[in-house]
Amino acid sequence: MILEVLLHVLAAVLMITVVMTMAGYSVLAERKVSSWIQGRVGPNRTALPILSSIPIVGPLIVGLGLFQPLADGLKFLFKEEVMPGHVNKFYYVLAPIITLIPAMTTMVVLPFGQMIDPESGQRIPLILANIDIGILFIFAVGSLGVYGVVIGGWASNNKYSFLGSVRSSAQMISYELAMGISVIPVLLLANPPGMEGGLSLVNVITSQDSLWNFVLMPISALLFLICLFAETNRTPFDMAESETDLVGGFHTEYGSFKFGLFFVSEYTHIIVGSGVFVALFFGGSNFLPWLPNPWPSGIIGGVFSVLWFIAKVVCMIFLFIWVRWTLPRFRYDQVMNLGWKILLPISIANLVFYIIAFAVYEKLIN
Amino acid sequence: MAIKEISIGDTSTQASEVAEFQSEKMELNLGPSHPTTHGVLRVVLEMDGDVITKAEPVIGYLHRGDEKLAENMTYNQFVPYTDRLDYLAPLANNVTYAIAVEKLAGLELPPRCQAIRVLISELARISSHLLGLGVYGMDTGAWTPFMYCFTEREKLYTLFEELTGARFTTSYTRIGGVARDLPDGWTDRVIKFCDNLPSVIETVEKLLTRNKIFTDRTQGIGVISKEDALAYGITGPNLRASGVDLDLRKDKPYSGYENYDFDVPIGTTGDCYDRYLVRVEELYQSIRIVRQVIDKLPDGAWYAEEAKQIFSPPKDKVLTSMEELIQNFMITTEGPKMPEGEVYFEGENPKGALGFFVVSKGGGVPYRLKIRGPSFCNLSILEKLVPGHMMTDITVILGSLDFVMGECDR
């Protein structure tokens, strides 16, 4: 019993470590990819004394800036902890924490791999907590992140921060609707009638063994992706920190490690969001559509499936970065119009279409 | 009940009751140090939620007193100060200033000098518009066009450095000529730059011109009608975007602009999108002019040789000939000899019509020098243009007006 609990804690710590590292390196990827897109060089000279003096590999990793996240993180830690005089101190400190915690919590129900038990031949999903409400948990906890933005903007006692937080809270709440509705067809497919179902993402992945949902319901996938951009406050929806008019948006008054927390939580949101998107529409840790999973049974197969899942997530992160450095930014009212007048009706129509389609399909089969 | 009876008869009470139900207005201070103000413009906004109801520009944070300074130095000593007017196109300012003073002296310049001046004016226009486009893209949230434009602009600055010795503050013209002749092979490098530039502009256009988000952000925003544009004294691309066909290079040609073939792009609606399109097209037209100038670049003197009391002769002549030594000494100590009189000259600069009004009482120092900064006039419409727009639109409007505070505050 105690061993089992310890194992779970260990897995959780491992997962936090992996996601935090990925967040750090997403920042590096952002800087490096943006510099490649824009014809610049990007971070290329942060070096550690011993590692960088290894013959061929050393200059290569220095050139890729692989030590940069380390330096960035240390910089955030060692900077002076400035507390502006006009802020509400309690909420000012609380806001970055509130932003980070939901982002880290949602990954509990994210299945990041699968393992075939060598003895029984059964498939065991790799997941921290396989709870029935899976996707609902993600929506519920993930949307708590908006509190961090609102509280941060309010506590800063700054008009720019305030405007940024008002905009982003309105936006995040609006897009949750379309996001939630666009996912329902996927859940309908994962829980065919007559079977014991659940909202866990494990079911969704099992239903995608042969065919990915992306092929079957491209409109749902597109809607979910657009809403994901809005939920994570990324360009073209980065109302919260549209730096040309709101300076820095809700984190204008933040510095040192508190800003670092906001920064990390933004990328954690992206990583977890990408993970959810991959699980919902790109088969999670399944190999390729129409092909059986080649993972061998046992731990090795599990590791392979996790790596494959991470590879898919990395591709999604690249998409996020690519879009950010290509597109201009929407205006606040245009974001609202898009969410309420276009995405929401389309997602409802999409849902109705799939409900009818599933019903007809059911009738035809019987 | 009694209160209600009073309010029916008294309209002022009614008005205040209506005002009570309106939301509270917020005052927001934009600038002088703010990413969207491109320098030190300050705009005090009154906002109703996210909608701007009043905008009051506050200028003067970059005031140096250039006009007063000009009264205390010789005509040539003022050339570096013109660099700092529109510091994104110093060469064009140098040219306009020199032509204004030469007009006062009644000087005719040799064709080569005129051609060089047209050439550098157009290169300055390219450099200024490249930055204008890039920053405009950045104001709408697209960073990448900014970097593409900046890369090209750096190449241009390397060419300027070769020509004038400085990348930014060029101070290239002198009264009666230019500081030095074109370096060997420089025109070839300019042509090479011009060959490469269209592909970069096309890339930027691919990212912006037909981008739905970009057009949504800019079309119908900040519309300046023809009448308003004329009434507020707006000049340059901003005026032409409003549909007024006025380009001083075409309508009042100077420095031999009449010898070159180019079109003047005109907008139709006068919104932010039109101002963007006009600037893009002006880039292509400037490239056209640059090619023509280099094609038929005349030989001969690159300064007014007969103007002995105005243009300081080249160094090698000063060191070898007595007459030139005296000439150099007199111009350096007393300044170029100018006749009495006053003159006003406007040149078509990248940002609009830059004008110099020079009053001379003879001697080497102007009695009064007044500068008409196009950015100053272009910004004057801000108070009328901004109200009614959203907070985010102000970045697009300011970006599309493409102003420079160095010129506005002088």
Interface residues (C-beta under 8 A of the other chain):
Chain A: S34 I37 Q38 G39 R40 K159 Y160 L163 R167 T235 P236 D238 S242 E243 T244 D245 V247 W325 T326 L327 P328 R329 F330 R331 Y332 D333 Q334
Chain B: M26 L28 H34 P35 T36 D50 G137 M138 D139 T140 G141 A142 W143 T144 M147 Y148 T151 L207 L208 N211 I213 F214 D216 R217 M390 M391 T392 D393 I394 T395
